Amino acid sequence: MAAKTIYSAAHRKLVARLRTLREDAGLSQSDLAKVLGWPQQRLSAVEAGARRLDVIEFLSLAEALGLAPEEAILLAAPRRRGP
């Protein structure tokens, strides 16, 4: 059985980037959760790596942080080298 992506380095890196964007925007978890209509505990679990985001949640979170969908995908996509 394949390892769950929630435990991958790529997932941890994405969550760290999202948290940094939130902090750089001067938003608390409570502030951002309110904008999203989420309980603060959900955002806390995401940032702690205990909960995975589905694609709709991810795009909603990214939008609330001021990212366009294309920017969000680039944030999540691993960088590839050459062909």
Distance bins in CASP14 RR format, pairs under 12 A and 6 or more apart:
PFRMAT RR
TARGET T0000
AUTHOR 0000-0000-0000
RMODE 2
METHOD distances of the structure
MODEL  1
2 8 0 0 0 0 0 1 0 0 0 0 0
3 9 0 0 0 0 0 1 0 0 0 0 0
3 10 0 0 0 0 0 1 0 0 0 0 0
3 11 0 0 0 0 0 1 0 0 0 0 0
4 10 0 0 0 0 0 1 0 0 0 0 0
4 11 0 0 0 0 1 0 0 0 0 0 0
4 49 0 0 0 0 0 1 0 0 0 0 0
4 50 0 0 0 0 0 1 0 0 0 0 0
4 51 0 0 0 0 0 1 0 0 0 0 0
4 52 1 0 0 1 0 0 0 0 0 0 0
5 11 1 0 1 0 0 0 0 0 0 0 0
5 12 0 0 0 0 0 1 0 0 0 0 0
5 13 0 0 0 0 0 1 0 0 0 0 0
5 14 0 0 0 0 1 0 0 0 0 0 0
5 15 0 0 0 0 0 1 0 0 0 0 0
5 49 0 0 0 0 0 1 0 0 0 0 0
5 52 1 0 0 1 0 0 0 0 0 0 0
5 53 0 0 0 0 0 1 0 0 0 0 0
5 54 0 0 0 0 0 1 0 0 0 0 0
5 76 0 0 0 0 0 1 0 0 0 0 0
5 78 0 0 0 0 0 1 0 0 0 0 0
6 12 0 0 0 0 1 0 0 0 0 0 0
6 14 0 0 0 0 0 1 0 0 0 0 0
6 15 0 0 0 0 1 0 0 0 0 0 0
6 45 0 0 0 0 0 1 0 0 0 0 0
6 46 0 0 0 0 1 0 0 0 0 0 0
6 48 0 0 0 0 0 1 0 0 0 0 0
6 49 1 0 0 1 0 0 0 0 0 0 0
6 50 0 0 0 0 1 0 0 0 0 0 0
6 51 1 0 0 1 0 0 0 0 0 0 0
6 52 1 0 1 0 0 0 0 0 0 0 0
6 53 0 0 0 0 1 0 0 0 0 0 0
6 54 0 0 0 0 0 1 0 0 0 0 0
7 15 0 0 0 0 0 1 0 0 0 0 0
7 49 0 0 0 0 1 0 0 0 0 0 0
7 50 0 0 0 0 0 1 0 0 0 0 0
7 52 0 0 0 0 1 0 0 0 0 0 0
8 14 0 0 0 0 1 0 0 0 0 0 0
8 15 0 0 0 0 0 1 0 0 0 0 0
8 49 0 0 0 0 0 1 0 0 0 0 0
8 52 0 0 0 0 0 1 0 0 0 0 0
8 76 0 0 0 0 0 1 0 0 0 0 0
8 78 0 0 0 0 1 0 0 0 0 0 0
9 15 0 0 0 0 0 1 0 0 0 0 0
9 16 0 0 0 0 0 1 0 0 0 0 0
9 78 0 0 0 0 1 0 0 0 0 0 0
10 16 0 0 0 0 0 1 0 0 0 0 0
10 17 0 0 0 0 0 1 0 0 0 0 0
10 52 0 0 0 0 0 1 0 0 0 0 0
10 75 0 0 0 0 0 1 0 0 0 0 0
10 76 1 0 0 1 0 0 0 0 0 0 0
10 77 0 0 0 0 1 0 0 0 0 0 0
10 78 1 0 1 0 0 0 0 0 0 0 0
10 79 0 0 0 0 0 1 0 0 0 0 0
11 17 0 0 0 0 0 1 0 0 0 0 0
11 18 0 0 0 0 0 1 0 0 0 0 0
11 46 0 0 0 0 0 1 0 0 0 0 0
11 47 0 0 0 0 0 1 0 0 0 0 0
11 48 0 0 0 0 0 1 0 0 0 0 0
11 49 1 0 0 1 0 0 0 0 0 0 0
11 50 0 0 0 0 0 1 0 0 0 0 0
11 51 0 0 0 0 0 1 0 0 0 0 0
11 52 1 0 0 1 0 0 0 0 0 0 0
11 53 0 0 0 0 1 0 0 0 0 0 0
11 58 0 0 0 0 0 1 0 0 0 0 0
11 76 0 0 0 0 1 0 0 0 0 0 0
11 78 0 0 0 0 0 1 0 0 0 0 0
12 18 0 0 0 0 0 1 0 0 0 0 0
12 19 0 0 0 0 0 1 0 0 0 0 0
12 46 0 0 0 0 0 1 0 0 0 0 0
12 47 0 0 0 0 0 1 0 0 0 0 0
12 48 0 0 0 0 0 1 0 0 0 0 0
12 49 1 0 0 1 0 0 0 0 0 0 0
12 50 0 0 0 0 0 1 0 0 0 0 0
12 52 0 0 0 0 0 1 0 0 0 0 0
13 19 0 0 0 0 0 1 0 0 0 0 0
13 20 0 0 0 0 0 1 0 0 0 0 0
13 49 0 0 0 0 0 1 0 0 0 0 0
13 75 0 0 0 0 1 0 0 0 0 0 0
13 76 0 0 0 0 1 0 0 0 0 0 0
13 77 0 0 0 0 0 1 0 0 0 0 0
13 78 0 0 0 0 1 0 0 0 0 0 0
13 79 0 0 0 0 0 1 0 0 0 0 0
14 20 0 0 0 0 0 1 0 0 0 0 0
14 21 0 0 0 0 0 1 0 0 0 0 0
14 46 0 0 0 0 1 0 0 0 0 0 0
14 47 0 0 0 0 0 1 0 0 0 0 0
14 49 0 0 0 0 1 0 0 0 0 0 0
14 52 0 0 0 0 0 1 0 0 0 0 0
14 53 0 0 0 0 1 0 0 0 0 0 0
14 58 0 0 0 0 1 0 0 0 0 0 0
14 61 0 0 0 0 0 1 0 0 0 0 0
14 62 0 0 0 0 0 1 0 0 0 0 0
14 72 0 0 0 0 1 0 0 0 0 0 0
14 73 0 0 0 0 0 1 0 0 0 0 0
14 74 0 0 0 0 0 1 0 0 0 0 0
14 75 1 0 0 1 0 0 0 0 0 0 0
14 76 1 0 1 0 0 0 0 0 0 0 0
14 77 0 0 0 0 1 0 0 0 0 0 0
14 78 0 0 0 0 1 0 0 0 0 0 0
15 21 0 0 0 0 0 1 0 0 0 0 0
15 22 0 0 0 0 0 1 0 0 0 0 0
15 43 0 0 0 0 0 1 0 0 0 0 0
15 44 0 0 0 0 0 1 0 0 0 0 0
15 45 0 0 0 0 0 1 0 0 0 0 0
15 46 1 0 0 1 0 0 0 0 0 0 0
15 47 1 0 1 0 0 0 0 0 0 0 0
15 48 0 0 0 0 1 0 0 0 0 0 0
15 49 1 0 1 0 0 0 0 0 0 0 0
15 50 0 0 0 0 0 1 0 0 0 0 0
15 51 0 0 0 0 1 0 0 0 0 0 0
15 52 0 0 0 0 1 0 0 0 0 0 0
15 53 0 0 0 0 1 0 0 0 0 0 0
15 58 0 0 0 0 0 1 0 0 0 0 0
15 61 0 0 0 0 0 1 0 0 0 0 0
15 75 0 0 0 0 0 1 0 0 0 0 0
15 76 0 0 0 0 0 1 0 0 0 0 0
16 22 0 0 0 0 0 1 0 0 0 0 0
16 23 0 0 0 0 0 1 0 0 0 0 0
16 46 0 0 0 0 0 1 0 0 0 0 0
16 47 0 0 0 0 1 0 0 0 0 0 0
16 48 0 0 0 0 0 1 0 0 0 0 0
16 49 0 0 0 0 1 0 0 0 0 0 0
16 75 0 0 0 0 0 1 0 0 0 0 0
17 23 0 0 0 0 0 1 0 0 0 0 0
17 24 0 0 0 0 0 1 0 0 0 0 0
17 47 0 0 0 0 0 1 0 0 0 0 0
17 58 0 0 0 0 0 1 0 0 0 0 0
17 61 0 0 0 0 0 1 0 0 0 0 0
17 62 0 0 0 0 0 1 0 0 0 0 0
17 65 0 0 0 0 1 0 0 0 0 0 0
17 67 0 0 0 0 0 1 0 0 0 0 0
17 71 0 0 0 0 0 1 0 0 0 0 0
17 72 0 0 0 0 0 1 0 0 0 0 0
17 74 0 0 0 0 0 1 0 0 0 0 0
17 75 1 0 1 0 0 0 0 0 0 0 0
17 76 0 0 0 0 1 0 0 0 0 0 0
17 77 0 0 0 0 0 1 0 0 0 0 0
18 24 0 0 0 0 0 1 0 0 0 0 0
18 25 0 0 0 0 0 1 0 0 0 0 0
18 27 0 0 0 0 0 1 0 0 0 0 0
18 29 0 0 0 0 0 1 0 0 0 0 0
18 32 0 0 0 0 1 0 0 0 0 0 0
18 36 0 0 0 0 0 1 0 0 0 0 0
18 43 0 0 0 0 1 0 0 0 0 0 0
18 46 1 0 0 1 0 0 0 0 0 0 0
18 47 1 0 0 1 0 0 0 0 0 0 0
18 48 0 0 0 0 0 1 0 0 0 0 0
18 49 0 0 0 0 0 1 0 0 0 0 0
18 53 0 0 0 0 1 0 0 0 0 0 0
18 57 0 0 0 0 0 1 0 0 0 0 0
18 58 0 0 0 0 1 0 0 0 0 0 0
18 59 0 0 0 0 0 1 0 0 0 0 0
18 60 0 0 0 0 0 1 0 0 0 0 0
18 61 1 0 0 1 0 0 0 0 0 0 0
18 62 1 0 0 1 0 0 0 0 0 0 0
18 63 0 0 0 0 0 1 0 0 0 0 0
18 64 0 0 0 0 0 1 0 0 0 0 0
18 65 1 0 0 1 0 0 0 0 0 0 0
18 66 0 0 0 0 0 1 0 0 0 0 0
18 67 0 0 0 0 1 0 0 0 0 0 0
18 71 0 0 0 0 0 1 0 0 0 0 0
18 72 0 0 0 0 1 0 0 0 0 0 0
18 75 1 0 0 1 0 0 0 0 0 0 0
18 76 0 0 0 0 1 0 0 0 0 0 0
19 25 0 0 0 0 0 1 0 0 0 0 0
19 26 0 0 0 0 0 1 0 0 0 0 0
19 27 0 0 0 0 0 1 0 0 0 0 0
19 28 0 0 0 0 0 1 0 0 0 0 0
19 29 0 0 0 0 1 0 0 0 0 0 0
19 32 0 0 0 0 1 0 0 0 0 0 0
19 43 0 0 0 0 1 0 0 0 0 0 0
19 44 0 0 0 0 0 1 0 0 0 0 0
19 46 0 0 0 0 1 0 0 0 0 0 0
19 47 1 0 1 0 0 0 0 0 0 0 0
19 48 0 0 0 0 1 0 0 0 0 0 0
19 49 0 0 0 0 0 1 0 0 0 0 0
19 61 0 0 0 0 0 1 0 0 0 0 0
19 65 0 0 0 0 1 0 0 0 0 0 0
19 75 0 0 0 0 0 1 0 0 0 0 0
20 26 0 0 0 0 0 1 0 0 0 0 0
20 27 0 0 0 0 0 1 0 0 0 0 0
20 47 0 0 0 0 0 1 0 0 0 0 0
20 65 0 0 0 0 1 0 0 0 0 0 0
20 75 0 0 0 0 0 1 0 0 0 0 0
21 27 0 0 0 0 1 0 0 0 0 0 0
21 32 0 0 0 0 1 0 0 0 0 0 0
21 47 0 0 0 0 0 1 0 0 0 0 0
21 61 0 0 0 0 1 0 0 0 0 0 0
21 62 0 0 0 0 1 0 0 0 0 0 0
21 63 0 0 0 0 0 1 0 0 0 0 0
21 64 0 0 0 0 1 0 0 0 0 0 0
21 65 1 0 1 0 0 0 0 0 0 0 0
21 66 0 0 0 0 1 0 0 0 0 0 0
21 67 1 0 0 1 0 0 0 0 0 0 0
21 71 0 0 0 0 0 1 0 0 0 0 0
21 72 0 0 0 0 0 1 0 0 0 0 0
21 75 0 0 0 0 1 0 0 0 0 0 0
22 28 0 0 0 0 1 0 0 0 0 0 0
22 29 1 0 0 1 0 0 0 0 0 0 0
22 30 0 0 0 0 0 1 0 0 0 0 0
22 31 0 0 0 0 1 0 0 0 0 0 0
22 32 1 0 1 0 0 0 0 0 0 0 0
22 33 0 0 0 0 0 1 0 0 0 0 0
22 35 0 0 0 0 0 1 0 0 0 0 0
22 36 0 0 0 0 0 1 0 0 0 0 0
22 43 0 0 0 0 1 0 0 0 0 0 0
22 44 0 0 0 0 0 1 0 0 0 0 0
22 46 0 0 0 0 0 1 0 0 0 0 0
22 47 0 0 0 0 1 0 0 0 0 0 0
22 61 0 0 0 0 1 0 0 0 0 0 0
22 62 0 0 0 0 0 1 0 0 0 0 0
22 64 0 0 0 0 1 0 0 0 0 0 0
22 65 1 0 0 1 0 0 0 0 0 0 0
22 66 0 0 0 0 0 1 0 0 0 0 0
22 67 0 0 0 0 0 1 0 0 0 0 0
23 29 0 0 0 0 1 0 0 0 0 0 0
23 31 0 0 0 0 0 1 0 0 0 0 0
23 32 0 0 0 0 0 1 0 0 0 0 0
23 47 0 0 0 0 0 1 0 0 0 0 0
23 65 0 0 0 0 0 1 0 0 0 0 0
24 32 0 0 0 0 0 1 0 0 0 0 0
24 65 0 0 0 0 1 0 0 0 0 0 0
24 66 0 0 0 0 0 1 0 0 0 0 0
24 67 0 0 0 0 0 1 0 0 0 0 0
25 31 0 0 0 0 1 0 0 0 0 0 0
25 32 0 0 0 0 1 0 0 0 0 0 0
25 35 0 0 0 0 0 1 0 0 0 0 0
25 61 0 0 0 0 0 1 0 0 0 0 0
25 62 0 0 0 0 0 1 0 0 0 0 0
25 64 0 0 0 0 1 0 0 0 0 0 0
25 65 1 0 0 1 0 0 0 0 0 0 0
25 66 1 0 0 1 0 0 0 0 0 0 0
25 67 0 0 0 0 0 1 0 0 0 0 0
26 32 0 0 0 0 1 0 0 0 0 0 0
26 65 0 0 0 0 0 1 0 0 0 0 0
27 33 0 0 0 0 1 0 0 0 0 0 0
27 34 0 0 0 0 1 0 0 0 0 0 0
27 35 1 0 0 1 0 0 0 0 0 0 0
27 36 0 0 0 0 0 1 0 0 0 0 0
27 40 0 0 0 0 0 1 0 0 0 0 0
27 43 0 0 0 0 0 1 0 0 0 0 0
27 47 0 0 0 0 0 1 0 0 0 0 0
27 61 0 0 0 0 0 1 0 0 0 0 0
27 64 0 0 0 0 1 0 0 0 0 0 0
27 65 0 0 0 0 1 0 0 0 0 0 0
27 66 0 0 0 0 0 1 0 0 0 0 0
28 34 0 0 0 0 1 0 0 0 0 0 0
28 35 0 0 0 0 0 1 0 0 0 0 0
28 40 0 0 0 0 1 0 0 0 0 0 0
28 43 0 0 0 0 1 0 0 0 0 0 0
28 44 0 0 0 0 0 1 0 0 0 0 0
28 47 0 0 0 0 0 1 0 0 0 0 0
29 35 0 0 0 0 0 1 0 0 0 0 0
29 36 0 0 0 0 0 1 0 0 0 0 0
29 38 0 0 0 0 1 0 0 0 0 0 0
29 39 0 0 0 0 0 1 0 0 0 0 0
29 40 1 0 1 0 0 0 0 0 0 0 0
29 41 0 0 0 0 1 0 0 0 0 0 0
29 42 0 0 0 0 1 0 0 0 0 0 0
29 43 1 0 1 0 0 0 0 0 0 0 0
29 44 1 0 1 0 0 0 0 0 0 0 0
29 45 0 0 0 0 0 1 0 0 0 0 0
29 46 0 0 0 0 1 0 0 0 0 0 0
29 47 1 0 0 1 0 0 0 0 0 0 0
29 48 0 0 0 0 0 1 0 0 0 0 0
29 61 0 0 0 0 0 1 0 0 0 0 0
29 64 0 0 0 0 0 1 0 0 0 0 0
30 36 0 0 0 0 0 1 0 0 0 0 0
30 37 0 0 0 0 0 1 0 0 0 0 0
30 38 0 0 0 0 0 1 0 0 0 0 0
30 39 0 0 0 0 1 0 0 0 0 0 0
30 40 1 0 1 0 0 0 0 0 0 0 0
30 41 0 0 0 0 0 1 0 0 0 0 0
30 42 0 0 0 0 0 1 0 0 0 0 0
30 43 0 0 0 0 1 0 0 0 0 0 0
30 44 0 0 0 0 1 0 0 0 0 0 0
31 37 0 0 0 0 0 1 0 0 0 0 0
31 38 0 0 0 0 0 1 0 0 0 0 0
31 40 0 0 0 0 1 0 0 0 0 0 0
31 43 0 0 0 0 1 0 0 0 0 0 0
31 64 0 0 0 0 1 0 0 0 0 0 0
31 65 0 0 0 0 0 1 0 0 0 0 0
32 38 0 0 0 0 1 0 0 0 0 0 0
32 39 0 0 0 0 0 1 0 0 0 0 0
32 40 0 0 0 0 1 0 0 0 0 0 0
32 42 0 0 0 0 0 1 0 0 0 0 0
32 43 1 0 0 1 0 0 0 0 0 0 0
32 44 0 0 0 0 0 1 0 0 0 0 0
32 46 0 0 0 0 0 1 0 0 0 0 0
32 47 0 0 0 0 1 0 0 0 0 0 0
32 60 0 0 0 0 0 1 0 0 0 0 0
32 61 1 0 0 1 0 0 0 0 0 0 0
32 62 0 0 0 0 0 1 0 0 0 0 0
32 63 0 0 0 0 0 1 0 0 0 0 0
32 64 1 0 0 1 0 0 0 0 0 0 0
32 65 1 0 0 1 0 0 0 0 0 0 0
32 66 0 0 0 0 0 1 0 0 0 0 0
33 39 1 0 0 1 0 0 0 0 0 0 0
33 40 1 0 1 0 0 0 0 0 0 0 0
33 41 0 0 0 0 1 0 0 0 0 0 0
33 42 1 0 0 1 0 0 0 0 0 0 0
33 43 1 0 1 0 0 0 0 0 0 0 0
33 44 0 0 0 0 1 0 0 0 0 0 0
33 45 0 0 0 0 0 1 0 0 0 0 0
33 46 0 0 0 0 1 0 0 0 0 0 0
33 47 0 0 0 0 0 1 0 0 0 0 0
33 57 0 0 0 0 0 1 0 0 0 0 0
33 60 0 0 0 0 0 1 0 0 0 0 0
33 61 0 0 0 0 1 0 0 0 0 0 0
33 64 0 0 0 0 1 0 0 0 0 0 0
34 40 0 0 0 0 1 0 0 0 0 0 0
34 42 0 0 0 0 0 1 0 0 0 0 0
34 43 0 0 0 0 1 0 0 0 0 0 0
34 64 0 0 0 0 1 0 0 0 0 0 0
35 43 0 0 0 0 0 1 0 0 0 0 0
35 60 0 0 0 0 1 0 0 0 0 0 0
35 61 0 0 0 0 1 0 0 0 0 0 0
35 63 0 0 0 0 1 0 0 0 0 0 0
35 64 1 0 1 0 0 0 0 0 0 0 0
35 65 0 0 0 0 1 0 0 0 0 0 0
35 66 0 0 0 0 0 1 0 0 0 0 0
36 42 0 0 0 0 1 0 0 0 0 0 0
36 43 1 0 0 1 0 0 0 0 0 0 0
36 46 0 0 0 0 0 1 0 0 0 0 0
36 53 0 0 0 0 0 1 0 0 0 0 0
36 56 0 0 0 0 0 1 0 0 0 0 0
36 57 0 0 0 0 1 0 0 0 0 0 0
36 58 0 0 0 0 0 1 0 0 0 0 0
36 59 0 0 0 0 0 1 0 0 0 0 0
36 60 1 0 0 1 0 0 0 0 0 0 0
36 61 1 0 0 1 0 0 0 0 0 0 0
36 62 0 0 0 0 0 1 0 0 0 0 0
36 63 0 0 0 0 1 0 0 0 0 0 0
36 64 1 0 1 0 0 0 0 0 0 0 0
36 65 0 0 0 0 0 1 0 0 0 0 0
37 43 0 0 0 0 1 0 0 0 0 0 0
37 57 0 0 0 0 0 1 0 0 0 0 0
37 60 0 0 0 0 1 0 0 0 0 0 0
37 61 0 0 0 0 0 1 0 0 0 0 0
37 64 0 0 0 0 1 0 0 0 0 0 0
38 44 0 0 0 0 1 0 0 0 0 0 0
38 45 0 0 0 0 0 1 0 0 0 0 0
38 46 0 0 0 0 1 0 0 0 0 0 0
38 47 0 0 0 0 0 1 0 0 0 0 0
38 51 0 0 0 0 0 1 0 0 0 0 0
38 53 0 0 0 0 0 1 0 0 0 0 0
38 57 0 0 0 0 1 0 0 0 0 0 0
38 60 0 0 0 0 1 0 0 0 0 0 0
38 61 0 0 0 0 1 0 0 0 0 0 0
38 64 0 0 0 0 1 0 0 0 0 0 0
39 45 0 0 0 0 1 0 0 0 0 0 0
39 46 0 0 0 0 0 1 0 0 0 0 0
39 51 0 0 0 0 0 1 0 0 0 0 0
40 46 0 0 0 0 0 1 0 0 0 0 0
40 47 0 0 0 0 0 1 0 0 0 0 0
41 47 0 0 0 0 0 1 0 0 0 0 0
41 48 0 0 0 0 0 1 0 0 0 0 0
41 50 0 0 0 0 0 1 0 0 0 0 0
41 51 0 0 0 0 1 0 0 0 0 0 0
42 48 0 0 0 0 0 1 0 0 0 0 0
42 49 0 0 0 0 0 1 0 0 0 0 0
42 50 0 0 0 0 0 1 0 0 0 0 0
42 51 1 0 0 1 0 0 0 0 0 0 0
42 52 0 0 0 0 0 1 0 0 0 0 0
42 53 0 0 0 0 1 0 0 0 0 0 0
42 54 0 0 0 0 0 1 0 0 0 0 0
42 57 0 0 0 0 1 0 0 0 0 0 0
42 60 0 0 0 0 0 1 0 0 0 0 0
42 61 0 0 0 0 0 1 0 0 0 0 0
43 49 0 0 0 0 0 1 0 0 0 0 0
43 50 0 0 0 0 0 1 0 0 0 0 0
43 51 0 0 0 0 1 0 0 0 0 0 0
43 53 0 0 0 0 0 1 0 0 0 0 0
43 57 0 0 0 0 0 1 0 0 0 0 0
43 60 0 0 0 0 0 1 0 0 0 0 0
43 61 0 0 0 0 1 0 0 0 0 0 0
43 64 0 0 0 0 0 1 0 0 0 0 0
43 65 0 0 0 0 0 1 0 0 0 0 0
44 50 0 0 0 0 1 0 0 0 0 0 0
44 51 0 0 0 0 1 0 0 0 0 0 0
45 51 1 1 0 0 0 0 0 0 0 0 0
45 52 0 0 0 0 1 0 0 0 0 0 0
45 53 0 0 0 0 0 1 0 0 0 0 0
45 57 0 0 0 0 0 1 0 0 0 0 0
46 52 1 0 0 1 0 0 0 0 0 0 0
46 53 1 0 1 0 0 0 0 0 0 0 0
46 54 0 0 0 0 0 1 0 0 0 0 0
46 57 0 0 0 0 1 0 0 0 0 0 0
46 58 0 0 0 0 1 0 0 0 0 0 0
46 60 0 0 0 0 0 1 0 0 0 0 0
46 61 1 0 0 1 0 0 0 0 0 0 0
47 53 0 0 0 0 0 1 0 0 0 0 0
47 61 0 0 0 0 0 1 0 0 0 0 0
51 57 0 0 0 0 1 0 0 0 0 0 0
51 58 0 0 0 0 0 1 0 0 0 0 0
51 61 0 0 0 0 0 1 0 0 0 0 0
52 58 0 0 0 0 1 0 0 0 0 0 0
53 59 0 0 0 0 1 0 0 0 0 0 0
53 60 0 0 0 0 1 0 0 0 0 0 0
53 61 1 0 0 1 0 0 0 0 0 0 0
53 62 0 0 0 0 1 0 0 0 0 0 0
53 72 0 0 0 0 0 1 0 0 0 0 0
53 76 0 0 0 0 1 0 0 0 0 0 0
54 60 0 0 0 0 1 0 0 0 0 0 0
54 61 0 0 0 0 0 1 0 0 0 0 0
55 61 0 0 0 0 0 1 0 0 0 0 0
55 62 0 0 0 0 0 1 0 0 0 0 0
55 69 0 0 0 0 0 1 0 0 0 0 0
55 72 0 0 0 0 1 0 0 0 0 0 0
55 73 0 0 0 0 1 0 0 0 0 0 0
55 76 0 0 0 0 1 0 0 0 0 0 0
56 62 0 0 0 0 0 1 0 0 0 0 0
56 63 0 0 0 0 0 1 0 0 0 0 0
56 69 0 0 0 0 0 1 0 0 0 0 0
56 72 0 0 0 0 0 1 0 0 0 0 0
57 63 0 0 0 0 0 1 0 0 0 0 0
57 64 0 0 0 0 0 1 0 0 0 0 0
57 72 0 0 0 0 0 1 0 0 0 0 0
58 64 0 0 0 0 0 1 0 0 0 0 0
58 65 0 0 0 0 0 1 0 0 0 0 0
58 67 0 0 0 0 0 1 0 0 0 0 0
58 69 0 0 0 0 1 0 0 0 0 0 0
58 72 1 0 0 1 0 0 0 0 0 0 0
58 73 0 0 0 0 1 0 0 0 0 0 0
58 75 0 0 0 0 1 0 0 0 0 0 0
58 76 1 0 0 1 0 0 0 0 0 0 0
59 65 0 0 0 0 0 1 0 0 0 0 0
59 66 0 0 0 0 0 1 0 0 0 0 0
59 67 0 0 0 0 1 0 0 0 0 0 0
59 68 0 0 0 0 1 0 0 0 0 0 0
59 69 1 0 1 0 0 0 0 0 0 0 0
59 70 0 0 0 0 0 1 0 0 0 0 0
59 71 0 0 0 0 0 1 0 0 0 0 0
59 72 1 0 1 0 0 0 0 0 0 0 0
59 73 0 0 0 0 1 0 0 0 0 0 0
59 75 0 0 0 0 0 1 0 0 0 0 0
59 76 0 0 0 0 1 0 0 0 0 0 0
60 66 0 0 0 0 0 1 0 0 0 0 0
60 67 0 0 0 0 0 1 0 0 0 0 0
60 69 0 0 0 0 0 1 0 0 0 0 0
60 72 0 0 0 0 1 0 0 0 0 0 0
61 67 0 0 0 0 1 0 0 0 0 0 0
61 69 0 0 0 0 0 1 0 0 0 0 0
61 72 0 0 0 0 1 0 0 0 0 0 0
61 75 0 0 0 0 0 1 0 0 0 0 0
61 76 0 0 0 0 0 1 0 0 0 0 0
62 68 0 0 0 0 1 0 0 0 0 0 0
62 69 1 0 0 1 0 0 0 0 0 0 0
62 70 0 0 0 0 0 1 0 0 0 0 0
62 71 1 0 0 1 0 0 0 0 0 0 0
62 72 1 1 0 0 0 0 0 0 0 0 0
62 73 0 0 0 0 1 0 0 0 0 0 0
62 74 0 0 0 0 0 1 0 0 0 0 0
62 75 1 0 0 1 0 0 0 0 0 0 0
62 76 0 0 0 0 1 0 0 0 0 0 0
63 69 1 0 0 1 0 0 0 0 0 0 0
63 70 0 0 0 0 0 1 0 0 0 0 0
63 71 0 0 0 0 1 0 0 0 0 0 0
63 72 1 0 0 1 0 0 0 0 0 0 0
64 72 0 0 0 0 0 1 0 0 0 0 0
65 71 0 0 0 0 1 0 0 0 0 0 0
65 72 0 0 0 0 1 0 0 0 0 0 0
65 75 0 0 0 0 1 0 0 0 0 0 0
66 72 0 0 0 0 1 0 0 0 0 0 0
66 75 0 0 0 0 0 1 0 0 0 0 0
67 73 0 0 0 0 1 0 0 0 0 0 0
67 74 0 0 0 0 1 0 0 0 0 0 0
67 75 1 0 0 1 0 0 0 0 0 0 0
67 76 0 0 0 0 0 1 0 0 0 0 0
68 74 0 0 0 0 1 0 0 0 0 0 0
68 75 0 0 0 0 0 1 0 0 0 0 0
69 75 0 0 0 0 0 1 0 0 0 0 0
69 76 0 0 0 0 0 1 0 0 0 0 0
70 76 0 0 0 0 0 1 0 0 0 0 0
70 77 0 0 0 0 0 1 0 0 0 0 0
71 77 0 0 0 0 0 1 0 0 0 0 0
74 80 0 0 0 0 0 1 0 0 0 0 0
END
